[in-house]
């Protein structure tokens, strides 16, 4: 069955409105970014992931078939998958079927250069900028503070007129080439997702700017959408549910030991990434994902 993206978008929008949800409320319930949902409702995403559509159907408490426009009351008609059907995925020797990648420090080199640049532009010390930044970081990454509010608070505490933190961040981060290649390799074999403490809208912007691997992620766990940050238990519980596999079938790649320990406590497999040894680490991850015979 060929996918009718426009029809799907109309059904999602109708179901959302019937449920009394705004787009932002549905994003929070389904664990999606605002941009992804908006594109689906416009019919702008070709053959969206079955995981994404299933998340929407569960959040709206309606059947997957209803969103896909499949008549469920005809006994001779079997429910058909999205077209094109998801490729069969492998299981690693370790039992891993799903890999979650952190963003900062794993897929892009960390943004500390942004502190230096902002400090230079406003005649401040980088340490002063970084100290104020971390004072608000958790709140904005949980989605409790908008980017506008964050920029105002940052500028006010630093005593400057205005700051566009997203602009500084995007100018500072650098994709880690080895990981770009590795994520694409992994996506051909396993289900893959992003699991990041990140500010609102950053993931979509980074994907548009090709700062993240250009693949169709099965799941994106954006802390500002979920309303929880690593290493809080809730974000891992949401990520486990969205992955639709058992906890010990998930591998988390992260550069923060505290985040990995939290994932391990829920039964995930974990591997710490060191951006200073990116080539070696990419090879190690690939080796850990050898498929079962």
C-alpha positions as CSV (number, residue, x, y, z in Angstrom):
1,X,0.0,0.0,0.0
2,X,1.5,3.3,-1.1
3,X,1.7,5.9,1.6
4,X,-0.6,8.9,1.2
5,X,1.4,11.5,3.2
6,X,-1.3,14.2,2.8
7,X,-4.1,11.9,3.9
8,X,-2.0,10.8,6.9
9,X,-1.4,14.4,7.8
10,X,-5.1,15.3,7.7
11,X,-6.0,12.2,9.8
12,X,-3.3,13.1,12.4
13,X,-4.5,16.7,12.6
14,X,-8.2,15.7,12.9
15,X,-7.5,13.1,15.6
16,X,-5.3,15.6,17.5
17,X,-8.1,18.2,17.4
18,X,-10.7,15.7,18.4
19,X,-8.6,14.7,21.4
20,X,-8.3,18.4,22.4
21,X,-4.5,18.5,22.0
22,X,-2.5,21.4,20.7
23,X,0.5,20.5,18.5
24,X,2.8,21.2,21.4
25,X,0.8,19.0,23.8
26,X,0.8,16.1,21.4
27,X,4.6,16.6,20.9
28,X,5.1,16.2,24.7
29,X,2.8,13.1,24.8
30,X,4.4,11.4,21.8
31,X,8.0,12.4,22.4
32,X,8.3,14.2,19.1
33,X,9.8,17.5,18.1
34,X,7.4,20.3,17.1
35,X,8.9,20.5,13.6
36,X,8.4,16.8,13.0
37,X,4.7,16.8,13.9
38,X,4.1,20.0,11.9
39,X,5.7,18.4,8.8
40,X,3.6,15.2,9.2
41,X,0.4,17.2,9.5
42,X,1.4,19.1,6.3
43,X,2.2,15.9,4.5
44,X,5.8,17.1,4.1
45,X,7.6,13.9,5.4
46,X,7.7,11.1,2.8
47,X,6.9,7.7,4.4
48,X,7.5,8.7,8.1
49,X,8.8,6.0,10.4
50,X,6.3,3.4,11.7
51,X,7.7,4.1,15.2
52,X,6.7,7.8,14.9
53,X,3.2,7.1,13.7
54,X,2.7,4.5,16.4
55,X,3.8,7.0,19.0
56,X,1.2,9.4,17.7
57,X,-1.5,6.8,17.7
58,X,-0.7,5.8,21.3
59,X,-0.6,9.4,22.5
60,X,-4.0,10.0,20.9
61,X,-5.4,6.7,22.1
62,X,-6.5,5.6,18.6
63,X,-5.5,2.6,16.5
64,X,-2.5,2.7,14.2
65,X,-4.8,1.5,11.4
66,X,-7.1,4.5,11.9
67,X,-4.2,6.9,11.3
68,X,-3.0,4.9,8.3
69,X,-6.5,4.9,6.8
70,X,-6.8,1.1,6.9
71,X,-10.3,-0.3,7.3
72,X,-10.1,-2.6,10.3
73,X,-13.7,-3.9,10.0
74,X,-13.1,-5.9,6.8
75,X,-12.1,-9.4,7.8
76,X,-10.5,-10.2,4.4
77,X,-8.2,-7.2,4.5
78,X,-5.0,-7.6,6.6
79,X,-3.5,-4.6,8.0
80,X,-0.6,-3.5,5.8
81,X,2.6,-1.8,7.0
82,X,3.8,1.7,5.9
83,X,5.3,1.8,2.5
84,X,8.2,1.4,2.0
85,X,8.2,-1.3,4.8
86,X,10.9,-0.9,7.4
87,X,14.0,-3.0,6.5
88,X,14.5,-6.0,8.7
89,X,17.1,-5.2,11.4
90,X,19.8,-7.2,12.9
91,X,20.6,-8.3,16.4
92,X,24.2,-7.9,17.6
93,X,26.1,-10.7,19.3
94,X,25.6,-8.9,22.5
95,X,21.8,-8.9,22.0
96,X,21.6,-5.2,21.1
97,X,18.9,-4.2,18.6
98,X,18.6,-0.5,19.3
99,X,21.3,2.1,19.6
100,X,20.8,5.5,21.2
101,X,23.4,8.2,20.4
102,X,24.0,11.3,22.6
103,X,24.6,14.5,20.6
104,X,27.0,16.9,22.4
105,X,30.4,15.2,22.8
106,X,29.4,12.2,20.7
107,X,28.0,13.3,17.3
108,X,29.4,16.9,17.5
109,X,32.4,18.3,19.2
110,X,31.3,20.1,22.3
111,X,30.4,23.8,22.2
112,X,32.9,25.3,24.7
113,X,34.3,27.4,21.9
114,X,30.9,29.3,22.0
115,X,31.7,30.5,25.5
116,X,35.1,31.9,24.3
117,X,33.5,33.6,21.4
118,X,30.6,35.1,23.4
119,X,33.1,36.3,26.0
120,X,35.3,37.9,23.4
121,X,32.3,39.7,21.8
122,X,31.2,41.2,25.1
123,X,34.5,41.7,26.8
124,X,33.9,39.1,29.5
125,X,35.8,36.1,30.7
126,X,34.9,32.6,29.3
127,X,34.7,31.3,32.9
128,X,32.1,33.9,33.8
129,X,30.0,33.1,30.7
130,X,30.2,29.4,31.4
131,X,29.2,29.7,35.0
132,X,26.1,31.7,34.2
133,X,25.3,29.4,31.3
134,X,25.2,26.3,33.5
135,X,23.0,28.1,36.0
136,X,20.1,28.0,33.5
137,X,21.0,25.1,31.2
138,X,19.0,22.3,33.0
139,X,15.9,24.4,33.0
140,X,15.9,25.3,29.3
141,X,16.9,21.7,28.4
142,X,13.8,20.4,30.3
143,X,11.6,22.8,28.3
144,X,10.7,24.7,31.4
145,X,12.3,27.9,29.9
146,X,12.0,29.0,26.3
147,X,15.0,30.0,24.2
148,X,13.8,33.6,24.4
149,X,13.7,33.5,28.2
150,X,17.1,31.8,28.3
151,X,18.7,34.5,26.1
152,X,17.2,37.3,28.2
153,X,18.3,35.6,31.5
154,X,21.8,35.0,30.2
155,X,22.2,38.5,28.9
156,X,20.8,40.0,32.1
157,X,23.1,38.0,34.4
158,X,26.1,38.9,32.2
159,X,25.1,42.6,32.0
160,X,24.9,42.8,28.2
161,X,22.2,44.0,25.9
162,X,21.2,40.8,24.2
163,X,22.4,37.3,23.3
164,X,21.4,34.7,20.7
165,X,22.8,31.6,22.2
166,X,21.6,29.3,19.4
167,X,23.7,31.3,16.9
168,X,26.8,31.0,19.1
169,X,26.2,27.3,19.6
170,X,25.6,26.5,15.9
171,X,28.7,28.4,14.9
172,X,30.8,26.5,17.4
173,X,29.8,22.8,17.1
174,X,31.6,20.6,14.6
175,X,30.3,17.2,13.4
176,X,32.6,14.3,14.3
177,X,33.2,12.7,10.9
178,X,33.9,9.2,12.2
179,X,30.6,9.2,14.1
180,X,28.6,10.6,11.1
181,X,29.8,7.5,9.2
182,X,29.2,5.2,12.1
183,X,25.6,6.3,12.6
184,X,24.8,5.8,9.0
185,X,26.4,2.3,9.1
186,X,24.5,1.4,12.3
187,X,21.2,2.6,10.8
188,X,21.5,0.2,8.0
189,X,21.7,-2.7,10.5
190,X,20.0,-1.6,13.7
191,X,17.3,0.7,15.0
192,X,18.9,3.9,16.0
193,X,17.8,7.1,17.8
194,X,19.0,10.3,19.4
195,X,18.9,10.7,23.2
196,X,20.0,14.2,24.2
197,X,19.9,16.9,26.8
198,X,19.3,19.7,24.3
199,X,17.6,23.1,24.0
200,X,14.3,23.6,22.2
201,X,14.5,23.5,18.4
202,X,18.2,22.7,18.3
203,X,17.9,19.1,16.9
204,X,15.7,20.2,14.0
205,X,18.0,23.1,13.2
206,X,21.1,20.9,13.4
207,X,19.5,18.4,11.0
208,X,18.7,21.1,8.5
209,X,22.3,22.4,8.8
210,X,23.7,18.8,8.3
211,X,25.4,19.0,11.7
212,X,23.9,15.6,12.5
213,X,24.0,12.4,10.5
214,X,21.4,12.6,7.7
215,X,19.3,9.5,8.3
216,X,15.7,8.6,9.2
217,X,16.0,8.1,13.0
218,X,13.6,5.6,14.5
219,X,13.2,7.6,17.7
220,X,14.4,11.1,18.8
221,X,14.3,11.7,22.5
222,X,14.6,15.5,22.9
223,X,14.9,16.5,26.6
224,X,13.1,19.8,26.0
225,X,10.1,17.8,24.6
226,X,10.1,15.0,27.1
227,X,10.4,17.5,30.0
228,X,13.3,15.5,31.7
229,X,17.0,15.5,31.3
230,X,19.7,12.8,31.7
231,X,20.5,11.3,34.2
232,X,16.9,11.6,35.4
233,X,15.1,8.2,35.3
234,X,12.1,9.5,33.4
235,X,13.9,10.3,30.2
236,X,15.3,6.7,30.1
237,X,11.8,5.3,30.8
238,X,10.4,7.3,27.8
239,X,13.3,6.2,25.6
240,X,12.8,2.5,26.5
241,X,9.1,2.7,25.7
242,X,9.7,4.4,22.4
243,X,12.5,1.9,21.4
244,X,10.0,-0.9,21.7
245,X,12.6,-3.4,22.6
246,X,13.7,-4.9,26.0
247,X,16.1,-2.7,28.1
248,X,19.0,-5.1,27.6
249,X,18.6,-4.8,23.8
250,X,19.4,-1.1,24.0
251,X,22.9,0.3,23.7
252,X,23.5,3.9,24.9
253,X,26.5,5.8,23.5
254,X,27.3,8.8,25.7
255,X,30.3,10.8,26.9
256,X,29.0,11.4,30.5
257,X,29.6,8.5,33.0
258,X,26.6,9.7,35.1
259,X,24.3,9.3,32.1
260,X,25.6,5.9,31.4
261,X,25.2,4.7,35.0
262,X,21.6,5.8,34.9
263,X,20.9,3.9,31.7
264,X,22.7,0.8,33.1
265,X,20.5,0.9,36.2
266,X,17.5,0.4,33.9
267,X,19.2,-2.6,32.3
268,X,20.6,-0.9,29.2
269,X,24.0,-1.7,27.8
270,X,26.3,1.3,27.7
271,X,29.5,2.5,26.1
272,X,31.3,5.7,27.0
273,X,32.5,7.8,24.1
274,X,35.7,9.9,24.2
275,X,35.7,12.7,21.5
276,X,39.5,13.1,21.9
277,X,39.8,9.5,20.6
278,X,37.0,9.6,18.1
279,X,38.5,7.3,15.5
280,X,39.4,4.6,18.1
281,X,36.0,4.9,19.7
282,X,34.0,4.7,16.5
283,X,35.9,1.4,15.7
284,X,35.1,0.1,19.2
285,X,31.4,0.9,18.8
286,X,31.3,-0.8,15.4
287,X,33.1,-3.9,16.9
288,X,30.5,-4.0,19.7
289,X,27.8,-4.2,17.1
290,X,29.0,-7.2,15.3
291,X,25.8,-9.1,14.2
292,X,24.9,-12.4,15.7
293,X,25.7,-15.4,13.5
